[in-house]
Amino acid sequence: MTHWLDKLWLISDSRSIDLKQMATMLDADPRTFYRGQDLTSCDLRGQDLSEMDLTGCNIEKALIDSATKISPIFDPRVFAVSDYIAISISRDMNKLIHDYADEAGYTYPAWAFKALIDYGISVHRRKRWSFYAGIIQSNKYFDALLDHRSRSSMLKKTLQVHHWQQKYLSNEMGFGLDEKRFAWVLFVGLLSKKIPFADNRDYSMITPNGLVKRRTTGAVISGSA
């Protein structure tokens, strides 16, 4: 019988510092394995981390160089004050994403918002937007969630949206930072994590709360992420 320590010894013996390689040696998915792990002072020079979720990894405190490849959403080298924007979002959408953050294990809800923006844009870049848009349009509950006509139900939030993402939203998607369309990006990102692409099952009657586990407190979260 293989002892669980055997793989740790394997990593130790390999002397590898490549994050992807070490995760693979542990039979783990390198794309998500390091989420929330503190990479402070880790030597990441020359490594390709471009497809990895580095949420909450303190990547800005790691040792990186010009050859380190990191997704722009996590790359501290592309940080700018202009990456933070104020956007209005419905209280129901805010609550749903906080529920998702709890379910997915994000330490801070703001990280979930940031990830969902990236997922939503990724759906569009991979030519899958019309599939998820069709699900929304066929579901009266999803459609109502994205209806922003009631101003009293809106919260103002400050979200991190990198410059390249703002540019993509405006130039490639034609969305700009219109609050209703921005909510679509967030929600499509969430759907992409819950409903497999090209799944032909009927999702017309599922409610938003049926997508994720509800927070135990049931409280509406304030406007700060």
N, C-alpha and C positions, 0 to 999 in steps of 0.2 A: 504493500500500500504506500502510495506517495504521501509524504508528510507535507503539511501546508507550508512549512519553513523551507522546503526544498527549492521553491521558486525564488524565495528571497536570497538564498545562497547562490542561486544561478545568476541573479542580478549582480550580487556582490562580486562573484568571480569574473563576470564579464567586464567589469570596470567601465561599463557604458554610462554616459551622461546624457544620452539622447532620450528625451521624454517619450517619444512615440515608440521607440524600440523597447524601453523598459515596460511600458504599459502592455505592449504586445506579448512580452515574455511572461506577463502575469495573466495572459488570456483575457485582458480587459480591453475595452474600446478606448483608444487614445483620444478620440474626439471629445469624450465626456469624462474620462477618468480623473482628470486633474481639477475639475470644477470645485472651487472653494478651498483648494489646497494652497498653502502659503509657499510661494516660490521665491521668497525674499533671499537674495544672495546666490540663487542657483545660477550656474554658468550655462546660459542658453545661446552663447555666441555661435552663429553659423547654423542654428537649427531651424528646421521648417515646421512651424507651429500654426500654419495658415488655416488649417481646417479644425483647429481645436478650440473648444469652449473654455476660455480662460477667465470666466466669471469669478471674481473674488480671489484671484490668485496673487494679488500684489505684484503684478507683472512689472510695474514701474520700478520696483525695488530689486528686480533680477538683473543679472549681468547680460546685456544684449549688445549687439553691434549692428553695423549696416547690413550684414548678411543674414541676420535673424529675420525670418518671415513670420509675421503675425497678422491675423485678420485685423483690418482697420478699426473694427469696433472695440478691440482690446489693446491696440497698439498705442502705448504712451507717447510715441514719437509724433503722432498726428493730433495730439490734444490741442484744443484751442477754446477760448471762451465762447466763440461763435458756435461751438458744438452743442451748446445748451440753449434750448428754446422753450418759450412758454406756450402751452397749448391747452385748449379747453377739452375736457373729456367728461362723458356722462358719469354720474355716480354709480350706475349699474355696471358700466364697463370698468371703472376703477375697482369696484368690489370684485368683479370676476377675475381681473388680473392679479389682485392680491391673493385670491383663492388659489390661482394657478401658481403663484410664487411659493405659497406654502406647500402645495402638493409636490412641486418640482424640487423643493429643498433649497430655494434661493435664500441666502441670509438676509438680503434686503430686497424689498419689492422693486426698487429702482433697477436692479439687475435684471429682473424679469421683463420689465418694460423695454429695457435696452435690447435684450435678446429677441423679444417678439418683433420689434422693428426690423431687426436683421433677418429674422425668419420670413417676415412678410415680403421684404424686398427680394429675398432669395427665391420665394415662390414665383414672383414676377419674372425674375431673371431666367428661371428654369422653364418658362412658358407654361406654368401650371395655374396661373391666376384665374382663368376663366372657369376652371373646374370648381375651385373654392367659392368664387363669386356666384356660381350657379347654385351651390348649396345654400348660401345666404339668401339668395332671392327666392328660393323655394320654401324657406322656413320663416313663418310669420314672427316667431320669437326672436330669431337672429335679426330680421329686418327691423323690428321694433327697438332692439338694443342699439342699433346704429342710427336711429332717428333722433336728431338733435334739435327738434323744433321747440322743445320745452327748455328755455334758458334757465329756469329755476333748478333744473336737475343737473346742471353742469358744474364741474370743478376746474379750477385753473391749476395746471401742474407744470413743473419745469423738468423736462426730459433731456437726456443726452442723445442727440441725433447728429452724428458726425457730418462734417461738411460734404463728404462724398455721397452720404446718404441723402442729404438735403438736395444735392444736385441731381441725384438719380430720381428722387421723387418728383422733382420739377421737370427735368428734361426727358426722362425715359418713360415715366408713368403719367406725366401731365397732372400730377396731384398737387404739387407745391406743398404748402403746409396748411391747406384747408382742413379745419378740424374734423369735419365729417369723413372726409376721405382718409385723413390720417388715422381715424378710428378703424377704418376698413383695413389699413395696413396692419395694425395691431391685432385685429380679430382674425384676419386671414393667417397671420403668423401663428396664432393660437390653434386655429383649425388644422393647420399643417402638422402640428404636433399631436393632434388627437384623431384625425381622420386620414387614413392612407390615401395617397394620390390614386385616382382612377377607381376608388372603391364605389361600386354602383349600388350599394344598399341605400334604402330610403332614410334620409336624415331630416325629413320635413317636419317631424313632430318632436324632435329632441329639443330641450330647453337649454339655454346657456348654462344653467346650474347643473345640467346633466353632463356637461363636458368635463367638469373638474369637481373635486371634493370641496365642499363648503368649509369655510373657516369655522372653528368651534365656537368662537365668540359671536359670530354673526353680526358684528358691528360694522357700520359703514366707516371706512377709513377716511381720514382727513385728506385735504388736497396735496399734502407733501408726500412724495414717494419715499 
